[in-house]
Amino acid sequence: MLPVTEVIREELKKQGRTQVWVVNKMNEMSEVLKMDTVKFNCIMTGKRKITGDELVVLCKILGLSLEDFC
């Protein structure tokens, strides 16, 4: 099983997406998350764990499924 951040990092690279793009899309999809670049960067560097709500929104944005994390 791959670490969540590794799967996300690889998908961002594959799609040519930036962290700023992801943060903007996450906030468009769910204003409740109040995601910002600092929080997202902390998730990607392992300084902060991603919540379930954040992961669901991120998967929808990037077109990922649970199988992608296995």
C-alpha positions as CSV (number, residue, x, y, z in Angstrom):
1,M,0.0,0.0,0.0
2,L,1.4,3.4,-1.0
3,P,1.4,6.4,1.3
4,V,-1.5,8.7,0.5
5,T,0.8,11.7,-0.2
6,E,2.8,9.7,-2.7
7,V,-0.3,8.7,-4.7
8,I,-1.4,12.4,-4.7
9,R,2.0,13.6,-5.6
10,E,2.3,11.2,-8.5
11,E,-1.2,12.1,-9.8
12,L,-0.5,15.8,-9.6
13,K,2.6,15.3,-11.6
14,K,0.9,13.0,-14.1
15,Q,-1.9,15.6,-14.7
16,G,0.5,18.6,-14.6
17,R,-1.5,20.2,-11.7
18,T,-0.1,22.6,-9.1
19,Q,-0.9,22.7,-5.4
20,V,-2.5,26.1,-6.0
21,W,-4.8,24.6,-8.6
22,V,-5.8,21.8,-6.2
23,V,-6.4,24.3,-3.3
24,N,-8.7,26.4,-5.5
25,K,-10.6,23.4,-6.8
26,M,-11.0,22.0,-3.3
27,N,-12.4,25.3,-2.0
28,E,-14.8,25.5,-5.1
29,M,-16.1,22.0,-4.3
30,S,-16.3,22.5,-0.5
31,E,-16.0,25.9,1.1
32,V,-16.3,24.2,4.5
33,L,-12.7,22.8,4.1
34,K,-11.2,26.3,4.0
35,M,-8.1,24.7,2.4
36,D,-5.1,27.0,1.8
37,T,-1.7,26.4,0.3
38,V,0.0,26.2,3.7
39,K,-2.4,23.5,4.9
40,F,-2.1,21.6,1.6
41,N,1.7,21.8,1.7
42,C,1.8,20.5,5.3
43,I,-0.3,17.5,4.1
44,M,2.1,16.9,1.2
45,T,5.2,17.1,3.4
46,G,3.7,14.9,6.2
47,K,3.5,17.6,8.8
48,R,-0.3,17.3,8.9
49,K,-2.6,14.4,8.2
50,I,-5.3,14.7,5.6
51,T,-8.8,14.4,7.0
52,G,-11.4,12.1,5.4
53,D,-13.4,15.0,4.1
54,E,-10.4,16.5,2.5
55,L,-9.4,13.2,1.0
56,V,-12.9,12.6,-0.5
57,V,-12.9,16.1,-2.2
58,L,-9.3,15.6,-3.4
59,C,-10.1,12.2,-4.9
60,K,-13.1,13.7,-6.7
61,I,-11.0,16.6,-8.1
62,L,-8.2,14.3,-9.3
63,G,-10.4,11.4,-10.4
64,L,-8.9,9.0,-7.9
65,S,-10.6,6.0,-6.3
66,L,-9.8,4.0,-3.2
67,E,-8.1,1.4,-5.4
68,D,-5.5,3.9,-6.5
69,F,-4.2,3.9,-2.9
70,C,-3.7,0.1,-2.7
